[in-house]
Amino acid sequence: MYGLIGKLTAVAEKRDQLIGILLEGIADMPGCLSYVVAKDASDPDAIWITEVWDSKASHDASLALPSVKDAITKGRPLIAGFSNQTVTIPVGGHGLAESKGR
Amino acid sequence: MYGLIGKLTAVAEKRDQLIGILLEGIADMPGCLSYVVAKDASDPDAIWITEVWDSKASHDASLALPSVKDAITKGRPLIAGFSNQTVTIPVGGHGLAESKGR
């Protein structure tokens, strides 16, 4: 498995709009086992994204999906920055969905 | 929903053993929608834990479950430190399991 944890900072007052775009874009991504979008409880502009994929190849391929490309195009103007990026190797747990489409 | 992201550093060469204890301890926690245990891809001692709960109350109550108390007792000597703790408000995504038991 391949995992990512990262923080995305929205342009002021655009966090909710950006979250809406993200949630629309991530439906039905092949090989995606978990993709959680969360507000930071103490930073009003920050969003945390935690991802689990069956492989790095599935993650990389997702960036070419029309829905994801569309979300990136729509979301980019609302993003002030990325930080705290960590690559992980998920080893197990609870809530890892069945992979669809492969 | 209530979320936690945190980094746990294992005592040298004890990461795999600690992960085994964690994975045993987290089965069947009421209100737990996602609980992913992952190795840091670049730090050989680090473990990332990302959690989604239906409420903070469910998280707090899990600490009193016998399986969790047992894991804490067994795991504690293998833990060198905690860091990068973030509280989140998950808003959606993929791979959020149905809550069991409530």
N, CA and C atoms of all chains as a GROMACS GRO file, in nm:
protein
  612
    1MET      N    1   0.085  -0.119   0.000
    1MET     CA    2   0.000   0.000   0.000
    1MET      C    3   0.088   0.124   0.000
    2TYR      N    4   0.029   0.233  -0.042
    2TYR     CA    5   0.100   0.360  -0.055
    2TYR      C    6   0.011   0.465   0.010
    3GLY      N    7   0.069   0.550   0.094
    3GLY     CA    8  -0.012   0.649   0.164
    3GLY      C    9   0.046   0.789   0.157
    4LEU      N   10  -0.040   0.886   0.171
    4LEU     CA   11   0.001   1.026   0.176
    4LEU      C   12  -0.077   1.096   0.286
    5ILE      N   13  -0.005   1.182   0.359
    5ILE     CA   14  -0.068   1.272   0.456
    5ILE      C   15  -0.021   1.411   0.419
    6GLY      N   16  -0.112   1.506   0.406
    6GLY     CA   17  -0.067   1.640   0.370
    6GLY      C   18  -0.165   1.747   0.414
    7LYS      N   19  -0.111   1.867   0.429
    7LYS     CA   20  -0.191   1.982   0.471
    7LYS      C   21  -0.200   2.079   0.355
    8LEU      N   22  -0.319   2.126   0.334
    8LEU     CA   23  -0.347   2.219   0.226
    8LEU      C   24  -0.403   2.344   0.293
    9THR      N   25  -0.347   2.458   0.260
    9THR     CA   26  -0.400   2.582   0.317
    9THR      C   27  -0.479   2.656   0.210
   10ALA      N   28  -0.604   2.684   0.244
   10ALA     CA   29  -0.693   2.753   0.150
   10ALA      C   30  -0.670   2.904   0.159
   11VAL      N   31  -0.698   2.971   0.049
   11VAL     CA   32  -0.709   3.117   0.050
   11VAL      C   33  -0.815   3.154   0.154
   12ALA      N   34  -0.795   3.266   0.225
   12ALA     CA   35  -0.886   3.305   0.333
   12ALA      C   36  -1.034   3.297   0.291
   13GLU      N   37  -1.111   3.234   0.375
   13GLU     CA   38  -1.257   3.221   0.356
   13GLU      C   39  -1.299   3.134   0.238
   14LYS      N   40  -1.205   3.059   0.182
   14LYS     CA   41  -1.240   2.972   0.069
   14LYS      C   42  -1.231   2.824   0.106
   15ARG      N   43  -1.208   2.792   0.235
   15ARG     CA   44  -1.189   2.652   0.272
   15ARG      C   45  -1.310   2.566   0.235
   16ASP      N   46  -1.429   2.610   0.268
   16ASP     CA   47  -1.547   2.526   0.242
   16ASP      C   48  -1.568   2.503   0.092
   17GLN      N   49  -1.544   2.607   0.015
   17GLN     CA   50  -1.559   2.593  -0.130
   17GLN      C   51  -1.456   2.494  -0.185
   18LEU      N   52  -1.334   2.505  -0.136
   18LEU     CA   53  -1.228   2.413  -0.180
   18LEU      C   54  -1.260   2.269  -0.139
   19ILE      N   55  -1.312   2.250  -0.020
   19ILE     CA   56  -1.349   2.116   0.026
   19ILE      C   57  -1.456   2.057  -0.066
   20GLY      N   58  -1.553   2.137  -0.105
   20GLY     CA   59  -1.658   2.090  -0.195
   20GLY      C   60  -1.600   2.041  -0.327
   21ILE      N   61  -1.505   2.114  -0.380
   21ILE     CA   62  -1.441   2.076  -0.507
   21ILE      C   63  -1.363   1.946  -0.489
   22LEU      N   64  -1.290   1.935  -0.377
   22LEU     CA   65  -1.212   1.814  -0.351
   22LEU      C   66  -1.303   1.691  -0.342
   23LEU      N   67  -1.411   1.703  -0.267
   23LEU     CA   68  -1.498   1.587  -0.246
   23LEU      C   69  -1.565   1.542  -0.377
   24GLU      N   70  -1.597   1.638  -0.462
   24GLU     CA   71  -1.652   1.603  -0.593
   24GLU      C   72  -1.550   1.528  -0.678
   25GLY      N   73  -1.424   1.570  -0.669
   25GLY     CA   74  -1.322   1.516  -0.758
   25GLY      C   75  -1.275   1.376  -0.727
   26ILE      N   76  -1.298   1.331  -0.603
   26ILE     CA   77  -1.233   1.206  -0.560
   26ILE      C   78  -1.322   1.084  -0.567
   27ALA      N   79  -1.441   1.097  -0.623
   27ALA     CA   80  -1.528   0.979  -0.634
   27ALA      C   81  -1.470   0.881  -0.735
   28ASP      N   82  -1.482   0.752  -0.706
   28ASP     CA   83  -1.449   0.647  -0.804
   28ASP      C   84  -1.308   0.654  -0.861
   29MET      N   85  -1.209   0.660  -0.772
   29MET     CA   86  -1.070   0.657  -0.819
   29MET      C   87  -1.019   0.513  -0.804
   30PRO      N   88  -0.984   0.447  -0.915
   30PRO     CA   89  -0.938   0.307  -0.906
   30PRO      C   90  -0.815   0.294  -0.817
   31GLY      N   91  -0.818   0.194  -0.730
   31GLY     CA   92  -0.704   0.169  -0.642
   31GLY      C   93  -0.702   0.252  -0.516
   32CYS      N   94  -0.801   0.339  -0.499
   32CYS     CA   95  -0.805   0.422  -0.378
   32CYS      C   96  -0.876   0.348  -0.265
   33LEU      N   97  -0.805   0.324  -0.157
   33LEU     CA   98  -0.862   0.248  -0.044
   33LEU      C   99  -0.917   0.339   0.065
   34SER      N  100  -0.867   0.460   0.071
   34SER     CA  101  -0.918   0.558   0.168
   34SER      C  102  -0.872   0.696   0.124
   35TYR      N  103  -0.962   0.793   0.137
   35TYR     CA  104  -0.929   0.932   0.102
   35TYR      C  105  -1.018   1.018   0.190
   36VAL      N  106  -0.959   1.072   0.295
   36VAL     CA  107  -1.038   1.148   0.392
   36VAL      C  108  -1.000   1.296   0.387
   37VAL      N  109  -1.100   1.379   0.372
   37VAL     CA  110  -1.082   1.524   0.372
   37VAL      C  111  -1.132   1.577   0.506
   38ALA      N  112  -1.046   1.652   0.576
   38ALA     CA  113  -1.080   1.698   0.711
   38ALA      C  114  -1.036   1.842   0.731
   39LYS      N  115  -1.118   1.919   0.801
   39LYS     CA  116  -1.077   2.053   0.843
   39LYS      C  117  -0.982   2.042   0.962
   40ASP      N  118  -0.881   2.128   0.967
   40ASP     CA  119  -0.801   2.138   1.089
   40ASP      C  120  -0.890   2.203   1.196
   41ALA      N  121  -0.891   2.145   1.316
   41ALA     CA  122  -0.982   2.195   1.420
   41ALA      C  123  -0.938   2.330   1.475
   42SER      N  124  -0.810   2.368   1.456
   42SER     CA  125  -0.765   2.494   1.515
   42SER      C  126  -0.717   2.598   1.415
   43ASP      N  127  -0.697   2.560   1.291
   43ASP     CA  128  -0.654   2.655   1.186
   43ASP      C  129  -0.768   2.671   1.086
   44PRO      N  130  -0.831   2.789   1.080
   44PRO     CA  131  -0.953   2.806   1.000
   44PRO      C  132  -0.933   2.794   0.850
   45ASP      N  133  -0.807   2.796   0.804
   45ASP     CA  134  -0.782   2.785   0.660
   45ASP      C  135  -0.727   2.648   0.618
   46ALA      N  136  -0.698   2.562   0.715
   46ALA     CA  137  -0.625   2.438   0.682
   46ALA      C  138  -0.716   2.318   0.661
   47ILE      N  139  -0.677   2.237   0.564
   47ILE     CA  140  -0.744   2.111   0.530
   47ILE      C  141  -0.638   2.002   0.535
   48TRP      N  142  -0.670   1.889   0.597
   48TRP     CA  143  -0.581   1.773   0.595
   48TRP      C  144  -0.639   1.667   0.503
   49ILE      N  145  -0.553   1.613   0.421
   49ILE     CA  146  -0.594   1.505   0.331
   49ILE      C  147  -0.510   1.383   0.364
   50THR      N  148  -0.577   1.273   0.395
   50THR     CA  149  -0.506   1.147   0.425
   50THR      C  150  -0.554   1.042   0.326
   51GLU      N  151  -0.459   0.980   0.259
   51GLU     CA  152  -0.488   0.891   0.147
   51GLU      C  153  -0.423   0.756   0.166
   52VAL      N  154  -0.494   0.650   0.125
   52VAL     CA  155  -0.436   0.516   0.116
   52VAL      C  156  -0.471   0.460  -0.022
   53TRP      N  157  -0.369   0.412  -0.090
   53TRP     CA  158  -0.383   0.355  -0.225
   53TRP      C  159  -0.328   0.214  -0.225
   54ASP      N  160  -0.375   0.132  -0.321
   54ASP     CA  161  -0.319  -0.003  -0.329
   54ASP      C  162  -0.175   0.000  -0.379
   55SER      N  163  -0.139   0.107  -0.452
   55SER     CA  164  -0.001   0.121  -0.501
   55SER      C  165   0.025   0.266  -0.536
   56LYS      N  166   0.153   0.304  -0.545
   56LYS     CA  167   0.188   0.439  -0.590
   56LYS      C  168   0.141   0.459  -0.734
   57ALA      N  169   0.146   0.352  -0.814
   57ALA     CA  170   0.103   0.362  -0.954
   57ALA      C  171  -0.044   0.405  -0.964
   58SER      N  172  -0.130   0.350  -0.874
   58SER     CA  173  -0.271   0.390  -0.876
   58SER      C  174  -0.286   0.538  -0.841
   59HIS      N  175  -0.210   0.582  -0.740
   59HIS     CA  176  -0.215   0.725  -0.706
   59HIS      C  177  -0.174   0.810  -0.825
   60ASP      N  178  -0.061   0.776  -0.884
   60ASP     CA  179  -0.010   0.856  -0.996
   60ASP      C  180  -0.111   0.857  -1.112
   61ALA      N  181  -0.173   0.741  -1.138
   61ALA     CA  182  -0.269   0.732  -1.248
   61ALA      C  183  -0.393   0.818  -1.221
   62SER      N  184  -0.428   0.834  -1.093
   62SER     CA  185  -0.550   0.911  -1.059
   62SER      C  186  -0.538   1.056  -1.105
   63LEU      N  187  -0.415   1.105  -1.112
   63LEU     CA  188  -0.396   1.246  -1.150
   63LEU      C  189  -0.434   1.272  -1.295
   64ALA      N  190  -0.451   1.164  -1.372
   64ALA     CA  191  -0.491   1.178  -1.512
   64ALA      C  192  -0.641   1.158  -1.532
   65LEU      N  193  -0.713   1.123  -1.426
   65LEU     CA  194  -0.859   1.104  -1.439
   65LEU      C  195  -0.925   1.240  -1.467
   66PRO      N  196  -1.024   1.243  -1.558
   66PRO     CA  197  -1.091   1.370  -1.588
   66PRO      C  198  -1.147   1.440  -1.464
   67SER      N  199  -1.209   1.362  -1.372
   67SER     CA  200  -1.269   1.424  -1.252
   67SER      C  201  -1.162   1.488  -1.165
   68VAL      N  202  -1.045   1.424  -1.157
   68VAL     CA  203  -0.937   1.477  -1.074
   68VAL      C  204  -0.873   1.599  -1.140
   69LYS      N  205  -0.852   1.590  -1.270
   69LYS     CA  206  -0.794   1.705  -1.342
   69LYS      C  207  -0.886   1.827  -1.331
   70ASP      N  208  -1.015   1.801  -1.341
   70ASP     CA  209  -1.113   1.908  -1.330
   70ASP      C  210  -1.108   1.972  -1.190
   71ALA      N  211  -1.097   1.886  -1.087
   71ALA     CA  212  -1.091   1.938  -0.950
   71ALA      C  213  -0.963   2.020  -0.930
   72ILE      N  214  -0.853   1.975  -0.987
   72ILE     CA  215  -0.727   2.048  -0.973
   72ILE      C  216  -0.739   2.187  -1.039
   73THR      N  217  -0.800   2.189  -1.157
   73THR     CA  218  -0.816   2.316  -1.228
   73THR      C  219  -0.906   2.413  -1.149
   74LYS      N  220  -1.017   2.358  -1.098
   74LYS     CA  221  -1.111   2.444  -1.022
   74LYS      C  222  -1.054   2.484  -0.887
   75GLY      N  223  -0.980   2.391  -0.824
   75GLY     CA  224  -0.935   2.415  -0.687
   75GLY      C  225  -0.811   2.503  -0.678
   76ARG      N  226  -0.727   2.500  -0.780
   76ARG     CA  227  -0.596   2.566  -0.771
   76ARG      C  228  -0.605   2.713  -0.726
   77PRO      N  229  -0.696   2.793  -0.780
   77PRO     CA  230  -0.701   2.935  -0.738
   77PRO      C  231  -0.740   2.954  -0.592
   78LEU      N  232  -0.793   2.849  -0.530
   78LEU     CA  233  -0.838   2.861  -0.391
   78LEU      C  234  -0.734   2.810  -0.292
   79ILE      N  235  -0.619   2.764  -0.344
   79ILE     CA  236  -0.514   2.705  -0.260
   79ILE      C  237  -0.402   2.806  -0.237
   80ALA      N  238  -0.373   2.833  -0.109
   80ALA     CA  239  -0.262   2.925  -0.077
   80ALA      C  240  -0.131   2.848  -0.061
   81GLY      N  241  -0.137   2.719  -0.024
   81GLY     CA  242  -0.012   2.644  -0.008
   81GLY      C  243  -0.033   2.500   0.035
   82PHE      N  244   0.072   2.422   0.017
   82PHE     CA  245   0.079   2.282   0.060
   82PHE      C  246   0.190   2.272   0.164
   83SER      N  247   0.173   2.186   0.263
   83SER     CA  248   0.281   2.164   0.361
   83SER      C  249   0.262   2.030   0.429
   84ASN      N  250   0.358   1.998   0.517
   84ASN     CA  251   0.349   1.877   0.600
   84ASN      C  252   0.323   1.750   0.519
   85GLN      N  253   0.381   1.742   0.400
   85GLN     CA  254   0.361   1.623   0.317
   85GLN      C  255   0.444   1.506   0.370
   86THR      N  256   0.379   1.395   0.392
   86THR     CA  257   0.447   1.274   0.436
   86THR      C  258   0.404   1.157   0.349
   87VAL      N  259   0.500   1.080   0.303
   87VAL     CA  260   0.469   0.956   0.231
   87VAL      C  261   0.473   0.843   0.333
   88THR      N  262   0.371   0.757   0.329
   88THR     CA  263   0.366   0.646   0.424
   88THR      C  264   0.349   0.513   0.352
   89ILE      N  265   0.370   0.408   0.431
   89ILE     CA  266   0.344   0.271   0.386
   89ILE      C  267   0.238   0.215   0.481
   90PRO      N  268   0.111   0.231   0.446
   90PRO     CA  269   0.005   0.181   0.535
   90PRO      C  270   0.017   0.029   0.551
   91VAL      N  271  -0.004  -0.017   0.673
   91VAL     CA  272   0.013  -0.161   0.698
   91VAL      C  273  -0.114  -0.228   0.744
   92GLY      N  274  -0.218  -0.152   0.774
   92GLY     CA  275  -0.343  -0.214   0.813
   92GLY      C  276  -0.428  -0.118   0.892
   93GLY      N  277  -0.537  -0.173   0.943
   93GLY     CA  278  -0.627  -0.091   1.022
   93GLY      C  279  -0.770  -0.116   0.985
   94HIS      N  280  -0.850  -0.016   1.006
   94HIS     CA  281  -0.994  -0.027   0.992
   94HIS      C  282  -1.039   0.082   0.895
   95GLY      N  283  -1.132   0.048   0.804
   95GLY     CA  284  -1.186   0.149   0.714
   95GLY      C  285  -1.111   0.160   0.583
   96LEU      N  286  -1.038   0.056   0.545
   96LEU     CA  287  -0.975   0.057   0.413
   96LEU      C  288  -1.072  -0.009   0.315
   97ALA      N  289  -1.128   0.072   0.227
   97ALA     CA  290  -1.232   0.024   0.136
   97ALA      C  291  -1.172  -0.073   0.035
   98GLU      N  292  -1.259  -0.157  -0.018
   98GLU     CA  293  -1.222  -0.243  -0.131
   98GLU      C  294  -1.183  -0.153  -0.248
   99SER      N  295  -1.077  -0.189  -0.315
   99SER     CA  296  -1.039  -0.116  -0.435
   99SER      C  297  -1.139  -0.145  -0.546
  100LYS      N  298  -1.180  -0.040  -0.617
  100LYS     CA  299  -1.272  -0.057  -0.730
  100LYS      C  300  -1.193  -0.049  -0.860
  101GLY      N  301  -1.232  -0.126  -0.956
  101GLY     CA  302  -1.186  -0.104  -1.092
  101GLY      C  303  -1.053  -0.167  -1.126
  102ARG      N  304  -0.994  -0.240  -1.033
  102ARG     CA  305  -0.874  -0.318  -1.071
  102ARG      C  306  -0.857  -0.431  -0.971
  103MET      N  307  -1.810   1.451   1.288
  103MET     CA  308  -1.700   1.354   1.298
  103MET      C  309  -1.582   1.419   1.372
  104TYR      N  310  -1.497   1.335   1.422
  104TYR     CA  311  -1.380   1.378   1.499
  104TYR      C  312  -1.260   1.302   1.446
  105GLY      N  313  -1.150   1.371   1.421
  105GLY     CA  314  -1.034   1.304   1.364
  105GLY      C  315  -0.905   1.334   1.438
  106LEU      N  316  -0.811   1.245   1.426
  106LEU     CA  317  -0.677   1.264   1.483
  106LEU      C  318  -0.574   1.217   1.381
  107ILE      N  319  -0.467   1.296   1.371
  107ILE     CA  320  -0.349   1.256   1.293
  107ILE      C  321  -0.231   1.268   1.388
  108GLY      N  322  -0.149   1.165   1.396
  108GLY     CA  323  -0.036   1.176   1.489
  108GLY      C  324   0.076   1.083   1.452
  109LYS      N  325   0.194   1.120   1.497
  109LYS     CA  326   0.316   1.042   1.469
  109LYS      C  327   0.365   0.981   1.599
  110LEU      N  328   0.398   0.857   1.590
  110LEU     CA  329   0.445   0.782   1.705
  110LEU      C  330   0.586   0.734   1.669
  111THR      N  331   0.681   0.757   1.755
  111THR     CA  332   0.816   0.709   1.727
  111THR      C  333   0.845   0.589   1.816
  112ALA      N  334   0.882   0.479   1.751
  112ALA     CA  335   0.911   0.356   1.825
  112ALA      C  336   1.055   0.357   1.875
  113VAL      N  337   1.078   0.286   1.982
  113VAL     CA  338   1.214   0.255   2.026
  113VAL      C  339   1.284   0.183   1.908
  114ALA      N  340   1.414   0.209   1.892
  114ALA     CA  341   1.488   0.154   1.776
  114ALA      C  342   1.462   0.004   1.759
  115GLU      N  343   1.432  -0.032   1.636
  115GLU     CA  344   1.409  -0.171   1.596
  115GLU      C  345   1.284  -0.236   1.654
  116LYS      N  346   1.197  -0.156   1.713
  116LYS     CA  347   1.074  -0.212   1.770
  116LYS      C  348   0.950  -0.170   1.693
  117ARG      N  349   0.967  -0.103   1.577
  117ARG     CA  350   0.850  -0.052   1.505
  117ARG      C  351   0.754  -0.164   1.465
  118ASP      N  352   0.805  -0.271   1.408
  118ASP     CA  353   0.714  -0.376   1.360
  118ASP      C  354   0.638  -0.441   1.476
  119GLN      N  355   0.709  -0.460   1.586
  119GLN     CA  356   0.643  -0.520   1.703
  119GLN      C  357   0.532  -0.427   1.756
  120LEU      N  358   0.563  -0.298   1.759
  120LEU     CA  359   0.464  -0.200   1.806
  120LEU      C  360   0.343  -0.197   1.712
  121ILE      N  361   0.368  -0.202   1.583
  121ILE     CA  362   0.258  -0.203   1.486
  121ILE      C  363   0.168  -0.324   1.508
  122GLY      N  364   0.227  -0.440   1.533
  122GLY     CA  365   0.148  -0.561   1.558
  122GLY      C  366   0.056  -0.544   1.678
  123ILE      N  367   0.108  -0.483   1.783
  123ILE     CA  368   0.027  -0.459   1.904
  123ILE      C  369  -0.086  -0.361   1.874
  124LEU      N  370  -0.055  -0.255   1.799
  124LEU     CA  371  -0.157  -0.155   1.766
  124LEU      C  372  -0.270  -0.218   1.684
  125LEU      N  373  -0.234  -0.297   1.584
  125LEU     CA  374  -0.337  -0.354   1.496
  125LEU      C  375  -0.426  -0.453   1.570
  126GLU      N  376  -0.368  -0.524   1.664
  126GLU     CA  377  -0.449  -0.614   1.747
  126GLU      C  378  -0.548  -0.537   1.834
  127GLY      N  379  -0.502  -0.422   1.884
  127GLY     CA  380  -0.582  -0.349   1.983
  127GLY      C  381  -0.700  -0.275   1.927
  128ILE      N  382  -0.699  -0.249   1.795
  128ILE     CA  383  -0.798  -0.156   1.741
  128ILE      C  384  -0.918  -0.223   1.674
  129ALA      N  385  -0.927  -0.354   1.684
  129ALA     CA  386  -1.043  -0.421   1.623
  129ALA      C  387  -1.170  -0.386   1.700
  130ASP      N  388  -1.279  -0.369   1.626
  130ASP     CA  389  -1.411  -0.354   1.688
  130ASP      C  390  -1.422  -0.243   1.792
  131MET      N  391  -1.384  -0.123   1.752
  131MET     CA  392  -1.402  -0.009   1.842
  131MET      C  393  -1.530   0.065   1.800
  132PRO      N  394  -1.631   0.070   1.888
  132PRO     CA  395  -1.757   0.136   1.850
  132PRO      C  396  -1.735   0.283   1.813
  133GLY      N  397  -1.797   0.322   1.702
  133GLY     CA  398  -1.788   0.462   1.659
  133GLY      C  399  -1.665   0.494   1.576
  134CYS      N  400  -1.578   0.395   1.554
  134CYS     CA  401  -1.457   0.418   1.475
  134CYS      C  402  -1.487   0.400   1.327
  135LEU      N  403  -1.469   0.505   1.249
  135LEU     CA  404  -1.500   0.500   1.106
  135LEU      C  405  -1.377   0.471   1.022
  136SER      N  406  -1.261   0.503   1.073
  136SER     CA  407  -1.135   0.473   1.003
  136SER      C  408  -1.021   0.481   1.104
  137TYR      N  409  -0.928   0.387   1.092
  137TYR     CA  410  -0.810   0.387   1.181
  137TYR      C  411  -0.700   0.320   1.101
  138VAL      N  412  -0.611   0.401   1.046
  138VAL     CA  413  -0.507   0.348   0.959
  138VAL      C  414  -0.371   0.361   1.026
  139VAL      N  415  -0.300   0.250   1.030
  139VAL     CA  416  -0.165   0.245   1.085
  139VAL      C  417  -0.068   0.236   0.968
  140ALA      N  418   0.030   0.329   0.962
  140ALA     CA  419   0.121   0.334   0.847
  140ALA      C  420   0.263   0.361   0.894
  141LYS      N  421   0.357   0.296   0.828
  141LYS     CA  422   0.498   0.328   0.849
  141LYS      C  423   0.531   0.457   0.777
  142ASP      N  424   0.616   0.540   0.836
  142ASP     CA  425   0.672   0.653   0.762
  142ASP      C  426   0.768   0.596   0.659
  143ALA      N  427   0.758   0.644   0.534
  143ALA     CA  428   0.840   0.586   0.427
  143ALA      C  429   0.986   0.625   0.439
  144SER      N  430   1.016   0.732   0.515
  144SER     CA  431   1.157   0.775   0.520
  144SER      C  432   1.218   0.772   0.659
  145ASP      N  433   1.138   0.756   0.763
  145ASP     CA  434   1.191   0.748   0.900
  145ASP      C  435   1.168   0.605   0.952
  146PRO      N  436   1.275   0.529   0.972
  146PRO     CA  437   1.259   0.386   1.004
  146PRO      C  438   1.195   0.357   1.140
  147ASP      N  439   1.184   0.458   1.225
  147ASP     CA  440   1.122   0.437   1.356
  147ASP      C  441   0.980   0.493   1.367
  148ALA      N  442   0.935   0.564   1.265
  148ALA     CA  443   0.810   0.640   1.279
  148ALA      C  444   0.688   0.566   1.226
  149ILE      N  445   0.578   0.583   1.297
  149ILE     CA  446   0.446   0.527   1.261
  149ILE      C  447   0.348   0.645   1.259
  150TRP      N  448   0.266   0.651   1.156
  150TRP     CA  449   0.159   0.752   1.151
  150TRP      C  450   0.026   0.682   1.176
  151ILE      N  451  -0.054   0.744   1.262
  151ILE     CA  452  -0.187   0.691   1.290
  151ILE      C  453  -0.288   0.799   1.251
  152THR      N  454  -0.380   0.762   1.163
  152THR     CA  455  -0.485   0.856   1.121
  152THR      C  456  -0.619   0.795   1.156
  153GLU      N  457  -0.700   0.871   1.229
  153GLU     CA  458  -0.824   0.819   1.286
  153GLU      C  459  -0.943   0.906   1.250
  154VAL      N  460  -1.056   0.841   1.224
  154VAL     CA  461  -1.184   0.912   1.209
  154VAL      C  462  -1.286   0.843   1.298
  155TRP      N  463  -1.353   0.922   1.378
  155TRP     CA  464  -1.454   0.873   1.472
  155TRP      C  465  -1.585   0.945   1.447
  156ASP      N  466  -1.696   0.880   1.483
  156ASP     CA  467  -1.824   0.950   1.468
  156ASP      C  468  -1.836   1.068   1.564
  157SER      N  469  -1.763   1.062   1.675
  157SER     CA  470  -1.765   1.173   1.773
  157SER      C  471  -1.641   1.163   1.862
  158LYS      N  472  -1.607   1.273   1.927
  158LYS     CA  473  -1.497   1.271   2.024
  158LYS      C  474  -1.530   1.178   2.141
  159ALA      N  475  -1.659   1.172   2.174
  159ALA     CA  476  -1.702   1.085   2.284
  159ALA      C  477  -1.668   0.939   2.254
  160SER      N  478  -1.688   0.896   2.129
  160SER     CA  479  -1.654   0.757   2.093
  160SER      C  480  -1.505   0.733   2.105
  161HIS      N  481  -1.425   0.831   2.059
  161HIS     CA  482  -1.280   0.816   2.074
  161HIS      C  483  -1.243   0.802   2.221
  162ASP      N  484  -1.294   0.893   2.302
  162ASP     CA  485  -1.258   0.892   2.445
  162ASP      C  486  -1.301   0.760   2.510
  163ALA      N  487  -1.419   0.712   2.472
  163ALA     CA  488  -1.470   0.587   2.530
  163ALA      C  489  -1.384   0.468   2.490
  164SER      N  490  -1.322   0.475   2.369
  164SER     CA  491  -1.241   0.362   2.323
  164SER      C  492  -1.123   0.336   2.415
  165LEU      N  493  -1.077   0.440   2.482
  165LEU     CA  494  -0.959   0.425   2.569
  165LEU      C  495  -0.988   0.337   2.690
  166ALA      N  496  -1.116   0.314   2.717
  166ALA     CA  497  -1.154   0.227   2.828
  166ALA      C  498  -1.185   0.084   2.785
  167LEU      N  499  -1.180   0.056   2.654
  167LEU     CA  500  -1.205  -0.081   2.607
  167LEU      C  501  -1.090  -0.172   2.652
  168PRO      N  502  -1.122  -0.295   2.697
  168PRO     CA  503  -1.014  -0.386   2.743
  168PRO      C  504  -0.906  -0.407   2.636
  169SER      N  505  -0.946  -0.422   2.508
  169SER     CA  506  -0.847  -0.448   2.403
  169SER      C  507  -0.753  -0.329   2.385
  170VAL      N  508  -0.807  -0.209   2.400
  170VAL     CA  509  -0.726  -0.089   2.384
  170VAL      C  510  -0.636  -0.069   2.506
  171LYS      N  511  -0.691  -0.091   2.625
  171LYS     CA  512  -0.609  -0.077   2.747
  171LYS      C  513  -0.494  -0.177   2.744
  172ASP      N  514  -0.523  -0.297   2.696
  172ASP     CA  515  -0.421  -0.401   2.686
  172ASP      C  516  -0.311  -0.359   2.588
  173ALA      N  517  -0.352  -0.302   2.472
  173ALA     CA  518  -0.254  -0.258   2.372
  173ALA      C  519  -0.168  -0.145   2.427
  174ILE      N  520  -0.229  -0.054   2.503
  174ILE     CA  521  -0.153   0.057   2.562
  174ILE      C  522  -0.049   0.003   2.660
  175THR      N  523  -0.089  -0.093   2.741
  175THR     CA  524   0.004  -0.151   2.839
  175THR      C  525   0.120  -0.222   2.769
  176LYS      N  526   0.086  -0.301   2.668
  176LYS     CA  527   0.191  -0.375   2.596
  176LYS      C  528   0.279  -0.283   2.512
  177GLY      N  529   0.217  -0.180   2.453
  177GLY     CA  530   0.290  -0.096   2.359
  177GLY      C  531   0.377   0.009   2.424
  178ARG      N  532   0.339   0.055   2.541
  178ARG     CA  533   0.407   0.170   2.602
  178ARG      C  534   0.559   0.156   2.610
  179PRO      N  535   0.613   0.039   2.650
  179PRO     CA  536   0.761   0.029   2.658
  179PRO      C  537   0.830   0.039   2.522
  180LEU      N  538   0.754   0.025   2.414
  180LEU     CA  539   0.813   0.027   2.280
  180LEU      C  540   0.804   0.165   2.215
  181ILE      N  541   0.744   0.261   2.286
  181ILE     CA  542   0.722   0.396   2.231
  181ILE      C  543   0.826   0.493   2.285
  182ALA      N  544   0.898   0.559   2.193
  182ALA     CA  545   0.997   0.660   2.234
  182ALA      C  546   0.934   0.798   2.241
  183GLY      N  547   0.828   0.823   2.164
  183GLY     CA  548   0.766   0.956   2.170
  183GLY      C  549   0.646   0.970   2.079
  184PHE      N  550   0.568   1.075   2.107
  184PHE     CA  551   0.454   1.115   2.025
  184PHE      C  552   0.484   1.255   1.969
  185SER      N  553   0.439   1.284   1.848
  185SER     CA  554   0.456   1.419   1.795
  185SER      C  555   0.355   1.445   1.685
  186ASN      N  556   0.357   1.567   1.632
  186ASN     CA  557   0.275   1.605   1.516
  186ASN      C  558   0.126   1.573   1.536
  187GLN      N  559   0.078   1.589   1.659
  187GLN     CA  560  -0.063   1.561   1.685
  187GLN      C  561  -0.151   1.672   1.630
  188THR      N  562  -0.250   1.636   1.550
  188THR     CA  563  -0.346   1.732   1.496
  188THR      C  564  -0.487   1.679   1.519
  189VAL      N  565  -0.573   1.765   1.570
  189VAL     CA  566  -0.715   1.730   1.579
  189VAL      C  567  -0.784   1.784   1.455
  190THR      N  568  -0.867   1.700   1.392
  190THR     CA  569  -0.936   1.743   1.271
  190THR      C  570  -1.087   1.723   1.283
  191ILE      N  571  -1.155   1.784   1.188
  191ILE     CA  572  -1.300   1.764   1.174
  191ILE      C  573  -1.320   1.706   1.034
  192PRO      N  574  -1.321   1.572   1.023
  192PRO     CA  575  -1.337   1.512   0.891
  192PRO      C  576  -1.474   1.550   0.833
  193VAL      N  577  -1.474   1.577   0.703
  193VAL     CA  578  -1.598   1.622   0.640
  193VAL      C  579  -1.647   1.526   0.530
  194GLY      N  580  -1.566   1.429   0.494
  194GLY     CA  581  -1.612   1.334   0.394
  194GLY      C  582  -1.496   1.267   0.325
  195GLY      N  583  -1.531   1.189   0.223
  195GLY     CA  584  -1.428   1.121   0.148
  195GLY      C  585  -1.468   0.978   0.120
  196HIS      N  586  -1.368   0.896   0.108
  196HIS     CA  587  -1.384   0.758   0.065
  196HIS      C  588  -1.319   0.669   0.170
  197GLY      N  589  -1.386   0.557   0.203
  197GLY     CA  590  -1.325   0.462   0.296
  197GLY      C  591  -1.360   0.488   0.441
  198LEU      N  592  -1.471   0.560   0.465
  198LEU     CA  593  -1.516   0.574   0.602
  198LEU      C  594  -1.613   0.462   0.632
  199ALA      N  595  -1.570   0.368   0.717
  199ALA     CA  596  -1.649   0.248   0.742
  199ALA      C  597  -1.775   0.282   0.819
  200GLU      N  598  -1.874   0.196   0.807
  200GLU     CA  599  -1.993   0.207   0.891
  200GLU      C  600  -1.952   0.190   1.036
  201SER      N  601  -2.006   0.273   1.120
  201SER     CA  602  -1.980   0.257   1.263
  201SER      C  603  -2.050   0.131   1.314
  202LYS      N  604  -1.976   0.054   1.394
  202LYS     CA  605  -2.036  -0.066   1.455
  202LYS      C  606  -2.074  -0.036   1.598
  203GLY      N  607  -2.182  -0.093   1.641
  203GLY     CA  608  -2.210  -0.096   1.784
  203GLY      C  609  -2.276   0.028   1.840
  204ARG      N  610  -2.306   0.125   1.755
  204ARG     CA  611  -2.386   0.237   1.805
  204ARG      C  612  -2.456   0.302   1.688
   0.00000   0.00000   0.00000
